[in-house]
Amino acid sequence: MKLWSDSFRDGEAIPAEFAFARIDPRHRVALAPNRNPHLSWWDLPEGTRSVAVICVDADAPSLLDDVNHPDREVPASLPRADFHHWVLVDLPPSVTSIGAGQFSDEVVPKGKDGPETLHDARHGLNDYTGWFSQDPDMAGEYFGYDGPCPPWNDARVHCYEFAVYALAVDRLPLGGRFTGPQALAAMQGHVLARAAIRGIYTLNPRLHEAAPAEPA
């Protein structure tokens, strides 16, 4: 099973077009287009009955004490945790690609609708649901894709993994609202193959200068 993206090269920078926020010289950060990237997969194994897509940032700070404080950085040595940016399940195997912006094309305060989405598939809740839970202007249920927005003072460049799973079930046994960890748990015993690509992103201007260039 193979996976490709026209939106960024494996291991290189994700363009701000596909992020929740971008660097802004005057205000540190500003909202970005928040489009989902293009993904295309092939060589699904025999017996594939559905496909799932999961995007995870494994570099989210495990403690928030230093996040977005102008007088200090989040240390690179801080233990990290998973932050799920996209949970998409129950895609039929006849769907072999996702167009750029097909599932997300802007920041939607309080979150996009779900779980039902295109192709009779379902979106899970991403982790902005918890992140914005105490913000009266943004709190809500964030279904589907919402892109990178790492702390602008993080000393670590974040790595985002987009993984596609070929599954031996038509529909995962998940009811109502569900999260990334719940979807991954429901996949256990049903995964026929997995393919992944990774992109990096930072909102720290000091690190942005040193990051690999975005694709031309």
C-alpha positions in Angstrom: 0.0 0.0 0.0 1.4 3.4 -1.0 0.5 7.0 0.0 1.3 10.3 -1.8 0.4 13.9 -1.4 0.7 16.7 -4.0 0.4 19.2 -1.1 3.8 18.5 0.6 6.7 16.1 0.3 7.2 13.4 2.8 9.4 14.8 5.6 9.3 18.4 4.4 7.4 21.5 5.5 3.6 21.7 5.2 2.6 24.9 3.5 0.5 27.4 5.5 -2.4 26.8 3.1 -3.0 23.5 5.0 -2.6 24.9 8.5 -4.9 26.4 11.1 -2.6 29.3 11.8 0.4 31.0 10.0 3.2 33.3 11.1 2.2 36.9 11.2 5.0 39.5 11.6 2.8 42.0 13.4 0.7 39.7 15.6 2.9 36.6 15.9 0.2 34.4 14.3 -3.0 34.8 12.2 -5.6 32.3 10.9 -4.5 30.4 7.9 -6.7 28.9 5.0 -7.0 25.6 7.0 -7.5 23.4 3.9 -7.0 19.7 4.2 -4.1 18.5 2.0 -4.4 16.3 -1.0 -3.8 12.6 -0.3 -3.8 9.7 -2.8 -3.3 6.0 -2.1 -3.1 2.8 -4.1 -2.3 -0.9 -3.9 -5.0 -1.6 -1.3 -4.7 -5.2 -0.2 -7.3 -7.8 -1.2 -10.2 -7.8 1.2 -10.2 -4.1 1.9 -13.8 -3.0 2.8 -13.2 0.5 4.1 -10.4 3.1 4.5 -9.6 5.4 7.4 -7.4 8.5 7.6 -5.9 9.8 10.8 -3.6 12.8 11.2 -1.6 13.1 14.5 0.9 15.6 15.8 3.0 13.6 18.2 4.9 16.7 19.4 2.1 18.5 21.3 3.4 19.8 24.7 2.3 17.5 27.6 2.3 20.6 29.9 0.9 24.0 29.0 2.7 26.2 31.5 5.0 27.7 29.0 2.8 27.7 25.9 2.6 31.0 24.0 4.3 33.1 26.7 6.4 35.9 25.1 9.2 35.7 27.8 10.1 32.1 27.3 10.0 29.1 25.0 8.4 25.6 25.4 11.6 23.6 25.9 12.4 21.0 23.2 13.0 18.5 26.0 9.5 18.7 27.4 7.7 15.3 27.2 5.2 15.3 24.3 1.7 14.0 23.7 -0.5 13.1 20.7 -2.9 15.8 19.3 -5.3 14.4 16.7 -6.0 16.8 13.8 -8.1 14.6 11.5 -10.2 11.4 12.1 -12.0 10.1 9.0 -13.4 6.6 8.9 -15.7 4.4 6.7 -14.5 5.7 3.4 -15.4 3.1 0.7 -12.4 1.4 -1.0 -13.5 2.9 -4.3 -12.3 6.3 -3.0 -8.6 6.4 -3.6 -7.8 10.1 -3.2 -8.9 13.2 -1.3 -8.6 16.5 -3.0 -7.0 19.5 -1.4 -9.7 21.5 0.4 -12.3 18.8 -0.2 -13.1 18.3 3.5 -11.9 21.6 5.0 -11.4 25.0 3.4 -11.4 27.5 6.3 -11.3 27.9 10.0 -14.8 27.5 11.4 -15.2 28.9 14.9 -16.9 26.4 17.2 -16.1 23.6 14.7 -17.4 22.0 11.5 -20.4 19.7 11.5 -20.2 16.0 11.8 -20.0 13.1 12.1 -21.5 12.4 8.7 -19.5 13.6 5.7 -18.8 12.9 2.0 -18.9 9.4 0.6 -21.1 8.2 3.5 -18.0 8.4 5.6 -17.8 9.7 9.2 -15.6 12.3 10.9 -14.5 12.0 14.4 -13.8 14.8 16.8 -10.3 16.3 16.6 -8.5 17.6 19.6 -9.3 21.3 19.1 -12.6 20.3 20.8 -10.7 20.1 24.1 -8.2 22.8 23.3 -10.9 25.4 22.8 -13.3 24.1 25.5 -12.7 27.1 27.8 -12.8 29.8 25.0 -16.3 31.3 24.7 -15.6 32.4 21.1 -14.3 29.1 19.9 -15.7 26.3 22.1 -17.6 23.6 20.3 -17.3 20.2 18.6 -14.5 20.2 16.1 -15.3 17.4 13.5 -13.0 16.7 10.6 -9.8 18.3 9.7 -8.3 21.3 11.4 -4.6 21.9 10.5 -1.4 22.7 12.4 -1.2 25.4 15.0 1.7 24.6 17.3 2.7 27.0 20.0 4.5 30.0 18.5 7.1 29.8 21.2 7.8 26.0 20.9 11.5 25.2 20.6 10.6 22.0 18.7 9.4 21.8 15.1 6.3 19.6 15.1 5.9 16.6 12.9 2.4 15.7 11.6 1.7 12.1 10.4 -1.0 11.5 7.9 -1.8 7.7 8.0 -4.2 5.8 5.8 -5.5 2.4 7.0 -7.0 -0.4 4.8 -9.6 -2.1 7.0 -11.4 -5.4 6.7 -14.8 -4.0 7.9 -17.3 -1.8 6.1 -18.0 0.4 9.1 -16.1 0.7 12.4 -18.1 -0.1 15.5 -18.3 3.5 16.7 -21.5 5.2 17.7 -22.3 8.9 17.7 -19.4 11.2 18.5 -15.9 9.6 18.7 -12.3 10.6 19.0 -9.0 9.6 17.4 -8.0 7.2 20.2 -11.5 5.6 20.1 -11.2 5.1 16.3 -7.8 3.6 16.6 -9.0 1.2 19.3 -11.9 0.2 17.1 -9.5 -0.6 14.3 -7.7 -3.2 16.3 -7.9 -6.6 14.6 -9.2 -5.1 11.3 -6.1 -3.4 9.8 -4.9 -5.0 6.6 -2.4 -2.4 5.7 -1.2 1.1 6.7 0.7 3.8 4.9 1.9 7.1 6.2 3.6 10.3 5.2 4.9 13.1 7.5 5.2 16.8 7.2 6.7 19.4 9.6 5.4 22.8 10.7 6.4 25.5 13.1 5.1 29.0 14.1 8.3 29.9 15.8 10.1 32.4 13.5 13.5 31.3 14.8 12.8 27.7 13.7 10.9 28.6 10.6 14.1 30.0 9.0 15.9 26.7 9.5 13.1 24.4 8.5 13.2 22.6 5.1 11.6 24.6 2.3 8.0 24.1 1.3 7.5 22.5 -2.1 7.7 24.8 -5.1 
